[in-house]
Amino acid sequence: MDEQLAQELVKVLQQPEDTKYVEAFERAFELTKTYAGSAGAQASSIPVVFEKMFELFATGKGKGQA
């Protein structure tokens, strides 16, 4: 995750009314919760899943896409 997106994630948690990424956070969080509750979830991959989902919903691109 790039620095600017990481700062926006912190802003969502601290001041959700001041950022446009609240919806991206909520969608990523819900999908990550679903993954975490599944039988095949690996604890070490849960933060990575959230990070990738947040980035996808915030930017419209996955990691490695231009």
Stockholm file with secondary structure:
# STOCKHOLM 1.0

chainA/1-66         MDEQLAQELVKVLQQPEDTKYVEAFERAFELTKTYAGSAGAQASSIPVVFEKMFELFATGKGKGQA
#=GR chainA/1-66 SS CCHHHHHHHHHHHHCGGGCSCHHHHHHHHHHHHHHHTSTTCCGGGHHHHHHHHHHHHHHSCCTTCC
#=GC SS_cons        CCHHHHHHHHHHHHCGGGCSCHHHHHHHHHHHHHHHTSTTCCGGGHHHHHHHHHHHHHHSCCTTCC
//
